Amino acid sequence: MKIAVIGGGAAGFMAAITAKESKPEASVTIFEKTDKVLAKVKVSGGGRCNVTNATFSIAQLIKNYPRGGKQLKKPFNIFNTNHTVNWFESRGVPLKTEADNRMFPKSNSSQTIVNLLLNTAENLNIRVSYKSKVIAIIPSDKGVNLSINGENMFFEKVIIASGGSPKTSGLDWLTKLGYAIVKPVPSLFTFNMPKNPITALMGLSVPNVITSIKGSKLKQNGPLLITHWGMSGPAILKLSAWGAQDLSKLNYNFTVQINWLGINEEELRSQFISLTSSRKLMNNHNPLEIPKRLWHFMLNKLEIAESQVWNELAKKNKNRLINMLINDEFEVKGKTTFKEEFVSCGGIDLSEINIQTMESKRHKGIYFAGELLNIDGVTGGFNFQAAWTSGYLAGKNSTL
Ligand SMILES: Cc1cc2nc3c(=O)[nH]c(=O)nc-3n(C[C@H](O)[C@H](O)[C@H](O)COP(=O)(O)OP(=O)(O)OC[C@H]3O[C@@H](n4cnc5c(N)ncnc54)[C@H](O)[C@@H]3O)c2cc1C
């Protein structure tokens, strides 16, 4: 049996290795259009490769995928984060978990992951054909023909793992085969707030905020980081991922609402009862869970004098302060890619595939894996997890 894998990324390597280990007599070739494989793995996670996430319950795991979460439930029953950890550790690459659940190789170097995938493929006699761009796929009754560098090659099975594309036109070669494509748009970005005075607080992190997009139901929580161009941190990145399609339609001009304390108005008002009976200076006495610099920024913005004492705070200013603490608003004008971690949402519509086998419903013998599918996760190792899972399933099922 001849199996072709299109794309030498994380999903392609996992698919090729799984196929060859499941059926050692099969001939497996990875076709990679550039002269490098695993380029994204190498640069991922700031050169450390955030391989997966220590979220071991499938019910929790799927909540980290704005697109594809529900559909990934069945694939995760077969290959999930537990399997990923075992897969790497049993092959001699121990992983470690950081405080926020992100998992990295203990070596702290993505090269360890690249080496493992390359060496495993080599030991299994998987062929890697570089500078081999697949430009057309021609399905037939017996298998699939691929057009590569002016040559037509026949394979019984083909696994397409060619990665995400920032533009729909990048997927034309698949649209031609009739596949429905969800328009790709960027996911995982930070918010630009040009010239907003809040940017003077750059570098400041607020531990637990609730972020929402005004006029929509989009809401997230977690730490927020103020940057020199606007806002970042998990509470913003998660919002950008879940709102990827909506925010693209708004051309990245919208209002973000911040609840700096992550509590509701009733709770805050009850805290204010004891606060406003205090004779301390507001400027010095900040009993709320927000950093001192932000507290001073707020008092300044509301023009509350440094000499103001808590128990003399006018009702109007009390209400304005409460509103700012739980419903602060900022205009967003544009976005910035998060640490170059460009992830696209969109791609092959999941209705086109059998999600348990990754096989195309349109053409028998063609399988899909990785970011090419309309699946994407929030930051934290979830995108690689989707690549390992879909690659594993495509590889395994291609040999059956
Ligand atoms: C800078 C950066 C950092 C990241 N860090 C993390 C992280 O730490 N954790 C995480 O979970 N996710 C991370 N991501 C996301 C993650 O890298 C991707 O989700 C993942 O690499 C997708 O794997 P893939 O195999 O589907 O696609 P890719 O890695 O994009 O591989 C696809 C391959 O197919 C090749 N190809 C495309 N078309 C053809 C064709 N027609 N013929 C032949 N070959 C073709 C491409 O050249 C490429 O090598 C990061 C992304 C970036 C950009």
The ligand as an SDF file (V2000), in Angstrom:
LIG
                    3D

 53 58  0  0  0  0  0  0  0  0999 V2000
    5.0830   31.2280   15.8340 C   0  0  0  0  0  0  0  0  0  0  0  0
    4.0450   30.1980   16.1870 C   0  0  0  0  0  0  0  0  0  0  0  0
    4.0820   29.6270   17.4510 C   0  0  0  0  0  0  0  0  0  0  0  0
    3.1470   28.6620   17.8030 C   0  0  0  0  0  0  0  0  0  0  0  0
    3.2230   28.0980   19.0380 N   0  0  0  0  0  0  0  0  0  0  0  0
    2.3330   27.1290   19.3760 C   0  0  0  0  0  0  0  0  0  0  0  0
    2.4540   26.4330   20.6060 C   0  0  0  0  0  0  0  0  0  0  0  0
    3.4120   26.6400   21.3730 O   0  0  0  0  0  0  0  0  0  0  0  0
    1.4960   25.4900   20.9300 N   0  0  0  0  0  0  0  0  0  0  0  0
    0.4600   25.2060   20.0610 C   0  0  0  0  0  0  0  0  0  0  0  0
   -0.3760   24.3560   20.3740 O   0  0  0  0  0  0  0  0  0  0  0  0
    0.3580   25.8120   18.8610 N   0  0  0  0  0  0  0  0  0  0  0  0
    1.2680   26.7440   18.4990 C   0  0  0  0  0  0  0  0  0  0  0  0
    1.1690   27.3430   17.2670 N   0  0  0  0  0  0  0  0  0  0  0  0
    0.1630   26.8270   16.3190 C   0  0  0  0  0  0  0  0  0  0  0  0
    0.7170   25.4970   15.7250 C   0  0  0  0  0  0  0  0  0  0  0  0
    2.0640   25.7080   15.3280 O   0  0  0  0  0  0  0  0  0  0  0  0
   -0.1210   25.0380   14.5280 C   0  0  0  0  0  0  0  0  0  0  0  0
   -1.4630   24.9070   14.9310 O   0  0  0  0  0  0  0  0  0  0  0  0
    0.4090   23.6890   14.0170 C   0  0  0  0  0  0  0  0  0  0  0  0
    1.7710   23.8050   13.6570 O   0  0  0  0  0  0  0  0  0  0  0  0
   -0.3940   23.2050   12.8280 C   0  0  0  0  0  0  0  0  0  0  0  0
    0.2460   22.0450   12.3160 O   0  0  0  0  0  0  0  0  0  0  0  0
   -0.0750   21.5030   10.8520 P   0  0  0  0  0  0  0  0  0  0  0  0
    0.7840   20.3110   10.6840 O   0  0  0  0  0  0  0  0  0  0  0  0
   -1.5280   21.3700   10.6680 O   0  0  0  0  0  0  0  0  0  0  0  0
    0.3710   22.6720    9.8780 O   0  0  0  0  0  0  0  0  0  0  0  0
    1.8140   23.2880    9.5510 P   0  0  0  0  0  0  0  0  0  0  0  0
    2.7050   23.1990   10.7190 O   0  0  0  0  0  0  0  0  0  0  0  0
    1.5340   24.6340    8.9820 O   0  0  0  0  0  0  0  0  0  0  0  0
    2.4150   22.3300    8.4280 O   0  0  0  0  0  0  0  0  0  0  0  0
    1.8890   22.2700    7.1270 C   0  0  0  0  0  0  0  0  0  0  0  0
    3.0300   21.9530    6.1810 C   0  0  0  0  0  0  0  0  0  0  0  0
    2.4680   21.6920    4.8880 O   0  0  0  0  0  0  0  0  0  0  0  0
    3.2890   22.2770    3.9070 C   0  0  0  0  0  0  0  0  0  0  0  0
    2.4450   22.4550    2.7020 N   0  0  0  0  0  0  0  0  0  0  0  0
    1.4170   23.3280    2.5340 C   0  0  0  0  0  0  0  0  0  0  0  0
    0.8590   23.1640    1.3330 N   0  0  0  0  0  0  0  0  0  0  0  0
    1.5340   22.1740    0.7010 C   0  0  0  0  0  0  0  0  0  0  0  0
    1.4170   21.5540   -0.5650 C   0  0  0  0  0  0  0  0  0  0  0  0
    0.5030   21.9400   -1.4480 N   0  0  0  0  0  0  0  0  0  0  0  0
    2.2960   20.5640   -0.8810 N   0  0  0  0  0  0  0  0  0  0  0  0
    3.2540   20.1470    0.0060 C   0  0  0  0  0  0  0  0  0  0  0  0
    3.4020   20.7130    1.2270 N   0  0  0  0  0  0  0  0  0  0  0  0
    2.5590   21.7010    1.5730 C   0  0  0  0  0  0  0  0  0  0  0  0
    3.7640   23.5670    4.5580 C   0  0  0  0  0  0  0  0  0  0  0  0
    4.9390   24.0670    3.9430 O   0  0  0  0  0  0  0  0  0  0  0  0
    3.9990   23.1010    6.0010 C   0  0  0  0  0  0  0  0  0  0  0  0
    5.3120   22.6310    6.2130 O   0  0  0  0  0  0  0  0  0  0  0  0
    2.1140   28.2990   16.8860 C   0  0  0  0  0  0  0  0  0  0  0  0
    2.0820   28.8790   15.5990 C   0  0  0  0  0  0  0  0  0  0  0  0
    3.0420   29.8050   15.2540 C   0  0  0  0  0  0  0  0  0  0  0  0
    3.0070   30.3900   13.8650 C   0  0  0  0  0  0  0  0  0  0  0  0
  1  2  1  0
  2  3  1  0
  2 52  2  0
  3  4  2  0
  4  5  1  0
  4 50  1  0
  5  6  2  0
  6  7  1  0
  6 13  1  0
  7  8  2  0
  7  9  1  0
  9 10  1  0
 10 11  2  0
 10 12  1  0
 12 13  2  0
 13 14  1  0
 14 15  1  0
 14 50  1  0
 15 16  1  0
 16 17  1  0
 16 18  1  0
 18 19  1  0
 18 20  1  0
 20 21  1  0
 20 22  1  0
 22 23  1  0
 23 24  1  0
 24 25  2  0
 24 26  1  0
 24 27  1  0
 27 28  1  0
 28 29  2  0
 28 30  1  0
 28 31  1  0
 31 32  1  0
 32 33  1  0
 33 34  1  0
 33 48  1  0
 34 35  1  0
 35 36  1  0
 35 46  1  0
 36 37  1  0
 36 45  1  0
 37 38  2  0
 38 39  1  0
 39 40  1  0
 39 45  2  0
 40 41  1  0
 40 42  2  0
 42 43  1  0
 43 44  2  0
 44 45  1  0
 46 47  1  0
 46 48  1  0
 48 49  1  0
 50 51  2  0
 51 52  1  0
 52 53  1  0
M  END
$$$$
